[in-house]
Amino acid sequence: MEAVCRGAKSNGGTTIGILPGSDRRNANDWVDVAIPTAMGQARNVLVVKTGEAVIAIGGRYGTLSEIGHALKAGIPVVGVRTWSLSKDGKIDPSISTAQTANEAVEKAIKIAGSQET
């Protein structure tokens, strides 16, 4: 998440960190607004539900959890070298893929902008 925040800040963005612990001082140096939740991994639902699109880059099971919560909620997901899904032995196209972080951001903004509110 530090790399994401650093990239956002370097492009003039404001960053928000939804933290798993209870101490806002645990946020990385690039977070403008730290929100400590003391919820551990349960905070993944908050991370997903506060956005209009999700970008998954690489990741472990926490990323897979966020992908699942997003797809279940109808929130579009763009992935860069992340999980792929299959159902009944067939690739599930629910995750839009991108090759770079910049491409992922462009796709996420386009997809989010096309969603009905």
Secondary structure, DSSP 8 states (H G I E B T S, - for coil): -HHHHHHHHHTT---EEEESSS-GGGS-TT-SEEEE---GGGGHHHHHHT-SSEEEES--HHHHHHHHHHHHHT--EEEES---EEETTEEETTEEE-SSHHHHHHHHHHHHHHS--
